[in-house]
Amino acid sequence: MSVVCLEEKLATFSDLWSPKIVGRLNDLDLMVVKVKGEFVWHSHPDTDDFFLVLKGRLTIEMRDGDVHLGPGELYVVPKGVEHRPVAAEETHLLLIEPKGTPNTGDAATAAVKTAI
Amino acid sequence: MSVVCLEEKLATFSDLWSPKIVGRLNDLDLMVVKVKGEFVWHSHPDTDDFFLVLKGRLTIEMRDGDVHLGPGELYVVPKGVEHRPVAAEETHLLLIEPKGTPNTGDAATAAVKTAI
């Protein structure tokens, strides 16, 4: 692979809630995504879920309490924990999940993750 | 876990080449580290090696050619590939490796990774 400049990768697309694969770490996809608004409540039964805010602000709603992230802040939603990402403004994230993890927790409704 | 502010975590220590664990993603350690100067040549036979520059500049020397990273740039050294990180100035990194991976590629010389 070559060096991945996250800002350059994010400049190549504008669609929201559609993670783009920028690299691979063992069996994990490294992805960037632009989000704004409310995502769906979901969980991942087989994996933790990594969020790092690159720009903007993200709230991760969870049944037991929300967390709020700004630039340079990360959070890992534990395996199986229901969550809903919400962003009032357009927010840019680095996501890390095992290859093939559906972003909605459900393969039937998941975004197709393309490599950029 | 709670929200991890990478800059706050980095402000809590000053030793170089000594990764600190700030979180966990499945079986992987999420770590921050401060580096300056030349590390040792090494490789990891069982895992890729993730580097994201948070501040400063990092060169990853490899036998087939070096890569140069600035803030917001990431690189994954493939499993088994010999590499040597080098930084002319103090540089701050996010590292991701499976739990227990020796930072030098050799358990006998590896830094003890403590959680902060």
gemmi code that builds the backbone of each chain (N, CA, C; Angstrom):
import gemmi

chains = {
    "A": [
        ("MET", (0.835, -1.196, 0.000), (0.000, 0.000, 0.000), (0.873, 1.250, 0.000)),
        ("SER", (0.284, 2.358, -0.338), (1.000, 3.623, -0.271), (0.533, 4.397, 0.955)),
        ("VAL", (1.176, 5.541, 1.178), (0.778, 6.392, 2.301), (-0.667, 6.855, 2.078)),
        ("VAL", (-1.459, 6.834, 3.131), (-2.855, 7.275, 3.068), (-2.965, 8.629, 3.763)),
        ("CYS", (-3.260, 9.664, 2.986), (-3.552, 10.972, 3.568), (-5.066, 11.043, 3.766)),
        ("LEU", (-5.492, 11.058, 5.015), (-6.930, 10.950, 5.295), (-7.700, 12.126, 4.701)),
        ("GLU", (-7.152, 13.328, 4.803), (-7.850, 14.505, 4.264), (-7.996, 14.409, 2.748)),
        ("GLU", (-6.957, 13.947, 2.086), (-7.048, 13.788, 0.621), (-8.096, 12.750, 0.246)),
        ("LYS", (-8.142, 11.658, 0.994), (-9.143, 10.625, 0.698), (-10.546, 11.176, 0.893)),
        ("LEU", (-10.738, 11.940, 1.971), (-12.066, 12.490, 2.262), (-12.505, 13.506, 1.211)),
        ("ALA", (-11.550, 14.122, 0.531), (-11.885, 15.119, -0.489), (-12.391, 14.484, -1.779)),
        ("THR", (-12.301, 13.166, -1.885), (-12.661, 12.510, -3.154), (-14.119, 12.086, -3.226)),
        ("PHE", (-14.889, 12.296, -2.150), (-16.299, 11.886, -2.196), (-17.128, 12.796, -1.303)),
        ("SER", (-18.430, 12.756, -1.485), (-19.299, 13.637, -0.692), (-20.497, 12.908, -0.096)),
        ("ASP", (-20.718, 11.656, -0.465), (-21.898, 10.959, 0.072), (-21.717, 10.663, 1.563)),
        ("LEU", (-22.843, 10.651, 2.263), (-22.843, 10.499, 3.716), (-23.126, 9.050, 4.114)),
        ("TRP", (-22.618, 8.649, 5.283), (-22.884, 7.326, 5.870), (-22.491, 6.204, 4.916)),
        ("SER", (-21.447, 6.452, 4.117), (-20.998, 5.450, 3.142), (-19.487, 5.266, 3.284)),
        ("PRO", (-19.082, 4.378, 4.181), (-17.654, 4.225, 4.474), (-16.860, 3.793, 3.238)),
        ("LYS", (-15.686, 4.389, 3.094), (-14.777, 4.067, 1.986), (-13.522, 3.434, 2.563)),
        ("ILE", (-13.116, 2.327, 1.982), (-11.947, 1.595, 2.476), (-10.670, 2.268, 1.967)),
        ("VAL", (-9.786, 2.627, 2.905), (-8.526, 3.277, 2.525), (-7.310, 2.409, 2.840)),
        ("GLY", (-7.520, 1.306, 3.517), (-6.398, 0.434, 3.838), (-6.885, -0.798, 4.570)),
        ("ARG", (-5.931, -1.657, 4.879), (-6.247, -2.910, 5.549), (-5.207, -3.143, 6.636)),
        ("LEU", (-5.656, -3.604, 7.768), (-4.769, -4.002, 8.869), (-5.166, -5.418, 9.247)),
        ("ASN", (-4.366, -6.379, 8.866), (-4.730, -7.788, 9.040), (-6.109, -8.015, 8.427)),
        ("ASP", (-7.091, -8.472, 9.191), (-8.419, -8.738, 8.631), (-9.384, -7.570, 8.831)),
        ("LEU", (-8.839, -6.405, 9.157), (-9.676, -5.237, 9.421), (-9.626, -4.263, 8.255)),
        ("ASP", (-10.777, -3.644, 7.966), (-10.817, -2.538, 7.018), (-10.582, -1.227, 7.756)),
        ("LEU", (-9.721, -0.390, 7.183), (-9.541, 0.991, 7.640), (-10.378, 1.850, 6.700)),
        ("MET", (-11.290, 2.632, 7.271), (-12.255, 3.357, 6.435), (-12.374, 4.808, 6.870)),
        ("VAL", (-12.661, 5.673, 5.904), (-13.076, 7.032, 6.232), (-14.542, 7.165, 5.831)),
        ("VAL", (-15.244, 8.042, 6.544), (-16.668, 8.243, 6.258), (-17.037, 9.678, 6.618)),
        ("LYS", (-17.985, 10.234, 5.856), (-18.593, 11.519, 6.195), (-19.992, 11.239, 6.726)),
        ("VAL", (-20.334, 11.856, 7.840), (-21.653, 11.628, 8.427), (-22.285, 12.972, 8.777)),
        ("LYS", (-23.603, 13.000, 8.744), (-24.381, 14.146, 9.227), (-25.797, 13.645, 9.453)),
        ("GLY", (-26.373, 14.044, 10.579), (-27.727, 13.588, 10.901), (-27.682, 12.363, 11.791)),
        ("GLU", (-28.751, 11.599, 11.747), (-28.889, 10.442, 12.644), (-28.764, 9.151, 11.851)),
        ("PHE", (-27.944, 8.238, 12.331), (-27.859, 6.906, 11.737), (-28.929, 6.026, 12.401)),
        ("VAL", (-28.943, 4.755, 12.084), (-29.910, 3.835, 12.690), (-29.313, 3.210, 13.959)),
        ("TRP", (-30.170, 2.868, 14.894), (-29.739, 2.061, 16.034), (-29.303, 0.694, 15.524)),
        ("HIS", (-28.155, 0.237, 15.994), (-27.690, -1.087, 15.562), (-26.611, -1.573, 16.520)),
        ("SER", (-26.227, -2.823, 16.353), (-25.093, -3.371, 17.094), (-24.375, -4.381, 16.203)),
        ("HIS", (-23.167, -4.715, 16.619), (-22.373, -5.704, 15.890), (-22.107, -6.863, 16.840)),
        ("PRO", (-22.731, -8.009, 16.617), (-22.611, -9.102, 17.590), (-21.216, -9.704, 17.684)),
        ("ASP", (-20.388, -9.493, 16.639), (-19.104, -10.202, 16.598), (-17.880, -9.306, 16.716)),
        ("THR", (-18.085, -8.001, 16.848), (-16.892, -7.133, 16.869), (-17.150, -5.827, 17.609)),
        ("ASP", (-16.077, -5.317, 18.219), (-16.074, -3.943, 18.692), (-16.105, -3.005, 17.473)),
        ("ASP", (-16.347, -1.723, 17.737), (-16.557, -0.765, 16.651), (-15.763, 0.510, 16.984)),
        ("PHE", (-14.756, 0.809, 16.156), (-13.807, 1.905, 16.419), (-14.208, 3.177, 15.696)),
        ("PHE", (-14.262, 4.281, 16.445), (-14.556, 5.608, 15.875), (-13.449, 6.582, 16.299)),
        ("LEU", (-12.850, 7.277, 15.341), (-11.946, 8.399, 15.634), (-12.443, 9.599, 14.846)),
        ("VAL", (-12.731, 10.698, 15.560), (-13.204, 11.908, 14.870), (-12.004, 12.652, 14.290)),
        ("LEU", (-12.064, 12.924, 12.991), (-11.020, 13.688, 12.301), (-11.424, 15.150, 12.181)),
        ("LYS", (-12.723, 15.405, 12.053), (-13.246, 16.769, 11.883), (-14.703, 16.755, 12.304)),
        ("GLY", (-15.154, 17.803, 12.994), (-16.552, 17.869, 13.390), (-16.775, 17.307, 14.784)),
        ("ARG", (-17.990, 16.895, 15.029), (-18.343, 16.373, 16.353), (-19.328, 15.215, 16.175)),
        ("LEU", (-19.144, 14.181, 16.971), (-19.993, 12.999, 16.884), (-20.539, 12.647, 18.256)),
        ("THR", (-21.840, 12.387, 18.308), (-22.413, 11.772, 19.498), (-22.705, 10.309, 19.181)),
        ("ILE", (-22.282, 9.434, 20.079), (-22.656, 8.027, 19.942), (-23.679, 7.750, 21.037)),
        ("GLU", (-24.936, 7.654, 20.621), (-25.991, 7.353, 21.579), (-25.944, 5.863, 21.913)),
        ("MET", (-26.065, 5.575, 23.194), (-26.144, 4.185, 23.654), (-27.237, 4.106, 24.703)),
        ("ARG", (-27.761, 2.929, 24.937), (-28.899, 2.785, 25.853), (-28.523, 3.196, 27.276)),
        ("ASP", (-27.244, 3.025, 27.633), (-26.802, 3.350, 28.999), (-26.155, 4.720, 29.118)),
        ("GLY", (-26.216, 5.521, 28.051), (-25.613, 6.852, 28.121), (-24.838, 7.157, 26.856)),
        ("ASP", (-24.830, 8.437, 26.502), (-24.191, 8.849, 25.258), (-22.743, 9.261, 25.506)),
        ("VAL", (-21.932, 9.200, 24.455), (-20.595, 9.800, 24.508), (-20.494, 10.834, 23.392)),
        ("HIS", (-19.670, 11.846, 23.651), (-19.519, 12.965, 22.730), (-18.050, 13.078, 22.350)),
        ("LEU", (-17.795, 13.105, 21.047), (-16.420, 13.101, 20.541), (-16.156, 14.321, 19.670)),
        ("GLY", (-14.986, 14.919, 19.860), (-14.508, 15.971, 18.975), (-13.254, 15.499, 18.255)),
        ("PRO", (-12.630, 16.388, 17.486), (-11.431, 16.005, 16.715), (-10.320, 15.453, 17.618)),
        ("GLY", (-9.723, 14.367, 17.200), (-8.641, 13.756, 17.970), (-9.135, 12.904, 19.122)),
        ("GLU", (-10.443, 12.644, 19.152), (-10.988, 11.788, 20.212), (-11.527, 10.502, 19.602)),
        ("LEU", (-11.288, 9.399, 20.307), (-11.743, 8.103, 19.812), (-12.559, 7.382, 20.874)),
        ("TYR", (-13.381, 6.460, 20.381), (-14.193, 5.632, 21.258), (-14.400, 4.285, 20.575)),
        ("VAL", (-14.418, 3.241, 21.393), (-14.675, 1.901, 20.867), (-15.977, 1.395, 21.486)),
        ("VAL", (-16.996, 1.219, 20.647), (-18.257, 0.647, 21.119), (-18.046, -0.856, 21.282)),
        ("PRO", (-18.279, -1.378, 22.483), (-18.035, -2.818, 22.668), (-18.969, -3.682, 21.814)),
        ("LYS", (-18.446, -4.827, 21.477), (-19.205, -5.860, 20.760), (-20.588, -6.025, 21.378)),
        ("GLY", (-21.607, -5.997, 20.534), (-22.955, -6.298, 21.007), (-23.707, -5.137, 21.622)),
        ("VAL", (-23.049, -3.996, 21.795), (-23.714, -2.854, 22.442), (-24.462, -2.029, 21.384)),
        ("GLU", (-25.747, -1.842, 21.632), (-26.559, -1.050, 20.709), (-26.093, 0.399, 20.717)),
        ("HIS", (-25.998, 0.992, 19.529), (-25.554, 2.390, 19.450), (-26.141, 3.054, 18.217)),
        ("ARG", (-26.169, 4.384, 18.287), (-26.624, 5.176, 17.142), (-25.738, 6.415, 17.027)),
        ("PRO", (-24.916, 6.497, 15.973), (-24.117, 7.697, 15.752), (-25.000, 8.842, 15.252)),
        ("VAL", (-24.742, 10.033, 15.783), (-25.500, 11.230, 15.429), (-24.512, 12.397, 15.305)),
        ("ALA", (-24.666, 13.185, 14.245), (-23.797, 14.358, 14.065), (-24.641, 15.537, 13.628)),
        ("ALA", (-24.559, 16.647, 14.366), (-25.335, 17.836, 14.016), (-24.753, 18.520, 12.782)),
        ("GLU", (-23.426, 18.467, 12.651), (-22.756, 19.054, 11.488), (-22.055, 17.939, 10.711)),
        ("GLU", (-21.617, 18.244, 9.491), (-20.879, 17.214, 8.752), (-19.597, 16.878, 9.506)),
        ("THR", (-19.413, 15.602, 9.728), (-18.323, 15.115, 10.579), (-17.585, 14.011, 9.833)),
        ("HIS", (-16.256, 14.024, 9.980), (-15.415, 13.059, 9.265), (-14.768, 12.105, 10.268)),
        ("LEU", (-14.816, 10.826, 9.953), (-14.387, 9.797, 10.895), (-13.414, 8.820, 10.246)),
        ("LEU", (-12.532, 8.274, 11.080), (-11.805, 7.058, 10.734), (-12.496, 5.910, 11.463)),
        ("LEU", (-12.874, 4.899, 10.700), (-13.547, 3.725, 11.261), (-12.664, 2.497, 11.049)),
        ("ILE", (-12.703, 1.571, 11.995), (-11.981, 0.307, 11.829), (-12.897, -0.828, 12.250)),
        ("GLU", (-13.108, -1.746, 11.306), (-13.981, -2.902, 11.564), (-13.449, -4.087, 10.773)),
        ("PRO", (-13.723, -5.300, 11.253), (-13.342, -6.458, 10.446), (-13.968, -6.388, 9.054)),
        ("LYS", (-13.208, -6.814, 8.071), (-13.699, -6.872, 6.694), (-15.088, -7.514, 6.664)),
        ("GLY", (-16.000, -6.879, 5.948), (-17.329, -7.466, 5.759), (-18.333, -7.124, 6.829)),
        ("THR", (-17.926, -6.352, 7.856), (-18.882, -5.968, 8.887), (-19.929, -5.023, 8.284)),
        ("PRO", (-21.223, -5.335, 8.374), (-22.237, -4.421, 7.836), (-22.359, -3.170, 8.714)),
        ("ASN", (-22.345, -1.980, 8.082), (-22.315, -0.746, 8.884), (-23.603, -0.533, 9.669)),
        ("THR", (-24.684, -1.147, 9.222), (-25.959, -1.049, 9.942), (-26.164, -2.212, 10.903)),
        ("GLY", (-25.216, -3.128, 10.960), (-25.379, -4.329, 11.766), (-26.185, -5.402, 11.055)),
        ("ASP", (-26.644, -5.116, 9.817), (-27.551, -6.009, 9.089), (-27.139, -5.996, 7.615)),
        ("ALA", (-26.721, -7.141, 7.101), (-26.222, -7.200, 5.722), (-27.263, -6.720, 4.710)),
        ("ALA", (-28.548, -6.860, 5.047), (-29.610, -6.502, 4.099), (-29.696, -4.996, 3.880)),
        ("THR", (-29.267, -4.226, 4.874), (-29.414, -2.772, 4.769), (-28.069, -2.048, 4.734)),
        ("ALA", (-26.989, -2.795, 4.740), (-25.660, -2.178, 4.874), (-25.241, -1.460, 3.595)),
        ("ALA", (-24.430, -0.409, 3.767), (-23.811, 0.258, 2.631), (-22.758, -0.663, 2.022)),
        ("VAL", (-22.597, -0.559, 0.702), (-21.499, -1.270, 0.047), (-20.228, -0.460, 0.268)),
        ("LYS", (-19.217, -1.099, 0.862), (-17.978, -0.388, 1.162), (-17.025, -0.525, -0.013)),
        ("THR", (-16.725, 0.587, -0.670), (-15.812, 0.548, -1.797), (-14.451, 1.083, -1.376)),
        ("ALA", (-13.423, 0.614, -2.068), (-12.071, 1.095, -1.791), (-11.822, 2.348, -2.615)),
        ("ILE", (-11.167, 3.334, -2.012), (-10.812, 4.551, -2.744), (-9.317, 4.765, -2.640)),
    ],
    "B": [
        ("MET", (-15.252, 1.434, 28.316), (-14.198, 2.452, 28.220), (-14.812, 3.828, 28.117)),
        ("SER", (-14.014, 4.848, 28.370), (-14.478, 6.218, 28.215), (-13.882, 6.797, 26.935)),
        ("VAL", (-14.289, 8.011, 26.623), (-13.751, 8.690, 25.453), (-12.246, 8.890, 25.641)),
        ("VAL", (-11.480, 8.637, 24.604), (-10.031, 8.807, 24.647), (-9.663, 10.048, 23.844)),
        ("CYS", (-9.168, 11.069, 24.542), (-8.617, 12.252, 23.861), (-7.126, 12.008, 23.671)),
        ("LEU", (-6.715, 11.840, 22.434), (-5.330, 11.434, 22.171), (-4.334, 12.472, 22.676)),
        ("GLU", (-4.649, 13.761, 22.484), (-3.726, 14.812, 22.930), (-3.584, 14.806, 24.447)),
        ("GLU", (-4.701, 14.603, 25.149), (-4.627, 14.537, 26.619), (-3.792, 13.349, 27.072)),
        ("LYS", (-3.980, 12.216, 26.430), (-3.189, 11.028, 26.801), (-1.698, 11.284, 26.567)),
        ("LEU", (-1.379, 11.913, 25.438), (0.028, 12.168, 25.123), (0.668, 13.158, 26.094)),
        ("ALA", (-0.156, 14.004, 26.710), (0.383, 14.991, 27.651), (0.763, 14.373, 28.990)),
        ("THR", (0.424, 13.100, 29.201), (0.657, 12.490, 30.511), (2.010, 11.793, 30.632)),
        ("PHE", (2.792, 11.772, 29.553), (4.099, 11.097, 29.639), (5.081, 11.770, 28.682)),
        ("SER", (6.365, 11.485, 28.896), (7.366, 12.112, 28.039), (8.405, 11.136, 27.502)),
        ("ASP", (8.372, 9.878, 27.969), (9.399, 8.945, 27.495), (9.157, 8.576, 26.035)),
        ("LEU", (10.259, 8.298, 25.341), (10.217, 8.036, 23.899), (10.228, 6.535, 23.623)),
        ("TRP", (9.615, 6.168, 22.489), (9.630, 4.776, 22.012), (9.018, 3.820, 23.029)),
        ("SER", (8.058, 4.322, 23.810), (7.431, 3.497, 24.843), (5.909, 3.593, 24.701)),
        ("PRO", (5.328, 2.741, 23.877), (3.889, 2.837, 23.580), (3.043, 2.663, 24.837)),
        ("LYS", (2.013, 3.494, 24.941), (1.062, 3.442, 26.054), (-0.297, 3.009, 25.507)),
        ("ILE", (-0.895, 2.060, 26.188), (-2.186, 1.527, 25.738), (-3.301, 2.471, 26.171)),
        ("VAL", (-4.119, 2.924, 25.213), (-5.229, 3.833, 25.529), (-6.591, 3.192, 25.267)),
        ("GLY", (-6.603, 2.018, 24.684), (-7.873, 1.354, 24.432), (-7.640, 0.007, 23.789)),
        ("ARG", (-8.735, -0.667, 23.539), (-8.667, -2.008, 22.962), (-9.741, -2.123, 21.885)),
        ("LEU", (-9.398, -2.747, 20.788), (-10.352, -3.041, 19.714), (-10.251, -4.536, 19.450)),
        ("ASN", (-11.213, -5.284, 19.916), (-11.139, -6.744, 19.843), (-9.819, -7.198, 20.491)),
        ("ASP", (-8.958, -7.880, 19.751), (-7.697, -8.359, 20.338), (-6.526, -7.416, 20.064)),
        ("LEU", (-6.843, -6.200, 19.642), (-5.793, -5.242, 19.300), (-5.639, -4.194, 20.396)),
        ("ASP", (-4.396, -3.788, 20.643), (-4.132, -2.644, 21.504), (-4.107, -1.373, 20.669)),
        ("LEU", (-4.797, -0.338, 21.172), (-4.701, 1.009, 20.608), (-3.703, 1.757, 21.483)),
        ("MET", (-2.668, 2.309, 20.873), (-1.574, 2.890, 21.660), (-1.177, 4.245, 21.101)),
        ("VAL", (-0.722, 5.114, 22.019), (-0.046, 6.336, 21.584), (1.416, 6.223, 21.983)),
        ("VAL", (2.251, 6.883, 21.203), (3.696, 6.836, 21.480), (4.335, 8.140, 21.017)),
        ("LYS", (5.371, 8.553, 21.743), (6.215, 9.658, 21.317), (7.532, 9.079, 20.814)),
        ("VAL", (7.985, 9.543, 19.663), (9.231, 9.018, 19.101), (10.112, 10.175, 18.650)),
        ("LYS", (11.411, 9.941, 18.687), (12.383, 10.877, 18.127), (13.673, 10.108, 17.957)),
        ("GLY", (14.322, 10.297, 16.805), (15.550, 9.563, 16.528), (15.256, 8.298, 15.741)),
        ("GLU", (16.164, 7.355, 15.856), (16.083, 6.134, 15.049), (15.716, 4.949, 15.932)),
        ("PHE", (14.724, 4.175, 15.513), (14.392, 2.936, 16.208), (15.264, 1.817, 15.616)),
        ("VAL", (15.027, 0.600, 16.049), (15.797, -0.534, 15.514), (15.073, -1.129, 14.296)),
        ("TRP", (15.862, -1.697, 13.411), (15.280, -2.492, 12.332), (14.591, -3.702, 12.943)),
        ("HIS", (13.357, -3.964, 12.482), (12.644, -5.135, 12.999), (11.482, -5.480, 12.083)),
        ("SER", (10.870, -6.606, 12.351), (9.644, -6.978, 11.635), (8.761, -7.759, 12.587)),
        ("HIS", (7.497, -7.876, 12.199), (6.526, -8.635, 12.992), (6.028, -9.792, 12.109)),
        ("PRO", (6.422, -11.019, 12.447), (6.094, -12.135, 11.551), (4.603, -12.460, 11.490)),
        ("ASP", (3.838, -12.018, 12.507), (2.442, -12.459, 12.597), (1.417, -11.354, 12.401)),
        ("THR", (1.854, -10.131, 12.166), (0.865, -9.057, 12.083), (1.358, -7.883, 11.252)),
        ("ASP", (0.403, -7.221, 10.593), (0.662, -5.911, 10.014), (0.887, -4.917, 11.159)),
        ("ASP", (1.365, -3.734, 10.799), (1.769, -2.747, 11.813), (1.239, -1.371, 11.373)),
        ("PHE", (0.309, -0.818, 12.165), (-0.415, 0.416, 11.810), (0.237, 1.636, 12.440)),
        ("PHE", (0.493, 2.657, 11.638), (1.043, 3.939, 12.102), (0.146, 5.076, 11.587)),
        ("LEU", (-0.296, 5.947, 12.492), (-0.974, 7.189, 12.104), (-0.243, 8.326, 12.798)),
        ("VAL", (0.244, 9.290, 12.013), (0.944, 10.439, 12.607), (-0.079, 11.441, 13.116)),
        ("LEU", (0.039, 11.800, 14.397), (-0.827, 12.797, 15.017), (-0.153, 14.159, 15.017)),
        ("LYS", (1.173, 14.161, 15.143), (1.944, 15.413, 15.208), (3.376, 15.092, 14.802)),
        ("GLY", (4.011, 15.961, 14.039), (5.394, 15.734, 13.640), (5.490, 15.028, 12.293)),
        ("ARG", (6.609, 14.379, 12.084), (6.846, 13.693, 10.806), (7.588, 12.387, 11.084)),
        ("LEU", (7.207, 11.346, 10.371), (7.818, 10.024, 10.557), (8.271, 9.476, 9.217)),
        ("THR", (9.473, 8.964, 9.210), (9.917, 8.166, 8.063), (9.916, 6.705, 8.493)),
        ("ILE", (9.337, 5.866, 7.675), (9.430, 4.426, 7.908), (10.373, 3.878, 6.850)),
        ("GLU", (11.592, 3.564, 7.278), (12.560, 2.999, 6.353), (12.234, 1.528, 6.140)),
        ("MET", (12.281, 1.124, 4.873), (12.090, -0.283, 4.531), (13.133, -0.645, 3.485)),
        ("ARG", (13.423, -1.925, 3.354), (14.512, -2.347, 2.464), (14.211, -1.987, 1.017)),
        ("ASP", (12.926, -1.933, 0.659), (12.548, -1.632, -0.730), (12.185, -0.175, -0.955)),
        ("GLY", (12.404, 0.687, 0.041), (12.069, 2.095, -0.138), (11.374, 2.636, 1.092)),
        ("ASP", (11.616, 3.908, 1.364), (11.074, 4.525, 2.566), (9.726, 5.183, 2.263)),
        ("VAL", (8.917, 5.374, 3.328), (7.724, 6.204, 3.203), (7.835, 7.327, 4.238)),
        ("HIS", (7.227, 8.444, 3.894), (7.298, 9.648, 4.720), (5.881, 10.073, 5.079)),
        ("LEU", (5.631, 10.249, 6.370), (4.281, 10.550, 6.867), (4.278, 11.855, 7.643)),
        ("GLY", (3.246, 12.657, 7.404), (2.988, 13.843, 8.210), (1.672, 13.682, 8.951)),
        ("PRO", (1.232, 14.725, 9.645), (0.000, 14.638, 10.428), (-1.213, 14.255, 9.563)),
        ("GLY", (-2.005, 13.333, 10.078), (-3.188, 12.890, 9.342), (-2.886, 11.876, 8.261)),
        ("GLU", (-1.664, 11.362, 8.249), (-1.298, 10.346, 7.253), (-1.006, 9.018, 7.967)),
        ("LEU", (-1.456, 7.945, 7.350), (-1.258, 6.620, 7.951), (-0.600, 5.682, 6.956)),
        ("TYR", (0.018, 4.651, 7.513), (0.661, 3.619, 6.710), (0.602, 2.312, 7.488)),
        ("VAL", (0.424, 1.229, 6.766), (0.420, -0.093, 7.388), (1.590, -0.883, 6.826)),
        ("VAL", (2.556, -1.192, 7.678), (3.678, -2.035, 7.261), (3.175, -3.477, 7.214)),
        ("PRO", (3.294, -4.118, 6.060), (2.775, -5.487, 5.974), (3.528, -6.450, 6.896)),
        ("LYS", (2.803, -7.430, 7.316), (3.350, -8.532, 8.119), (4.672, -9.017, 7.525)),
        ("GLY", (5.691, -9.134, 8.373), (6.942, -9.737, 7.932), (7.912, -8.784, 7.247)),
        ("VAL", (7.479, -7.549, 6.969), (8.351, -6.620, 6.244), (9.264, -5.881, 7.237)),
        ("GLU", (10.547, -5.958, 7.012), (11.513, -5.263, 7.870), (11.344, -3.756, 7.738)),
        ("HIS", (11.342, -3.081, 8.884), (11.188, -1.624, 8.835), (11.897, -0.989, 10.020)),
        ("ARG", (12.191, 0.303, 9.871), (12.792, 1.080, 10.946), (12.163, 2.469, 10.958)),
        ("PRO", (11.375, 2.789, 11.997), (10.819, 4.140, 12.122), (11.921, 5.120, 12.532)),
        ("VAL", (11.887, 6.296, 11.921), (12.857, 7.353, 12.189), (12.125, 8.693, 12.212)),
        ("ALA", (12.440, 9.521, 13.210), (11.810, 10.843, 13.292), (12.885, 11.876, 13.648)),
        ("ALA", (13.015, 12.902, 12.837), (14.006, 13.947, 13.096), (13.578, 14.832, 14.262)),
        ("GLU", (12.270, 15.038, 14.405), (11.728, 15.843, 15.508), (10.828, 14.935, 16.355)),
        ("GLU", (10.459, 15.413, 17.553), (9.545, 14.601, 18.364), (8.221, 14.457, 17.624)),
        ("THR", (7.778, 13.243, 17.501), (6.614, 12.910, 16.686), (5.687, 12.024, 17.496)),
        ("HIS", (4.384, 12.283, 17.354), (3.371, 11.554, 18.129), (2.554, 10.682, 17.184)),
        ("LEU", (2.358, 9.444, 17.595), (1.727, 8.447, 16.728), (0.596, 7.728, 17.439)),
        ("LEU", (-0.390, 7.306, 16.658), (-1.341, 6.274, 17.084), (-0.883, 4.966, 16.451)),
        ("LEU", (-0.695, 3.953, 17.271), (-0.273, 2.625, 16.822), (-1.367, 1.618, 17.114)),
        ("ILE", (-1.529, 0.637, 16.255), (-2.483, -0.441, 16.510), (-1.800, -1.764, 16.182)),
        ("GLU", (-1.763, -2.628, 17.177), (-1.128, -3.945, 17.019), (-1.861, -4.948, 17.892)),
        ("PRO", (-1.853, -6.217, 17.523), (-2.436, -7.227, 18.412), (-1.792, -7.168, 19.790)),
        ("LYS", (-2.612, -7.378, 20.799), (-2.125, -7.420, 22.186), (-0.894, -8.317, 22.280)),
        ("GLY", (0.132, -7.799, 22.935), (1.317, -8.622, 23.175), (2.368, -8.558, 22.097)),
        ("THR", (2.109, -7.799, 21.022), (3.118, -7.694, 19.967), (4.328, -6.924, 20.500)),
        ("PRO", (5.536, -7.486, 20.445), (6.716, -6.750, 20.918), (7.059, -5.625, 19.944)),
        ("ASN", (7.281, -4.406, 20.481), (7.496, -3.259, 19.581), (8.793, -3.367, 18.796)),
        ("THR", (9.729, -4.148, 19.306), (10.994, -4.345, 18.591), (10.975, -5.602, 17.718)),
        ("GLY", (9.860, -6.309, 17.723), (9.790, -7.572, 17.004), (10.372, -8.726, 17.801)),
        ("ASP", (10.872, -8.439, 19.018), (11.596, -9.433, 19.818), (11.212, -9.225, 21.283)),
        ("ALA", (10.581, -10.230, 21.883), (10.089, -10.081, 23.254), (11.209, -9.735, 24.238)),
        ("ALA", (12.441, -10.164, 23.921), (13.550, -9.947, 24.849), (13.939, -8.478, 24.955)),
        ("THR", (13.677, -7.703, 23.908), (14.107, -6.295, 23.907), (12.925, -5.326, 23.869)),
        ("ALA", (11.719, -5.849, 23.915), (10.535, -4.995, 23.729), (10.263, -4.123, 24.950)),
        ("ALA", (9.668, -2.941, 24.691), (9.192, -2.086, 25.768), (7.985, -2.740, 26.427)),
        ("VAL", (7.846, -2.522, 27.729), (6.638, -2.954, 28.432), (5.543, -1.932, 28.132)),
        ("LYS", (4.435, -2.389, 27.594), (3.349, -1.475, 27.235), (2.393, -1.347, 28.403)),
        ("THR", (2.332, -0.150, 28.958), (1.430, 0.086, 30.087), (0.201, 0.833, 29.608)),
        ("ALA", (-0.889, 0.618, 30.327), (-2.129, 1.331, 30.013), (-2.136, 2.669, 30.734)),
        ("ILE", (-2.603, 3.717, 30.055), (-2.706, 5.035, 30.686), (-4.139, 5.545, 30.549)),
    ],
}
model = gemmi.Model(1)
for chain_id, residues in chains.items():
    chain = gemmi.Chain(chain_id)
    for i, (resn, *xyz) in enumerate(residues, 1):
        res = gemmi.Residue()
        res.name, res.seqid = resn, gemmi.SeqId(i, " ")
        for name, pos in zip(("N", "CA", "C"), xyz):
            atom = gemmi.Atom()
            atom.name, atom.element = name, gemmi.Element(name[0])
            atom.pos, atom.b_iso = gemmi.Position(*pos), 0.0
            res.add_atom(atom)
        chain.add_residue(res)
    model.add_chain(chain)
structure = gemmi.Structure()
structure.add_model(model)
structure.setup_entities()
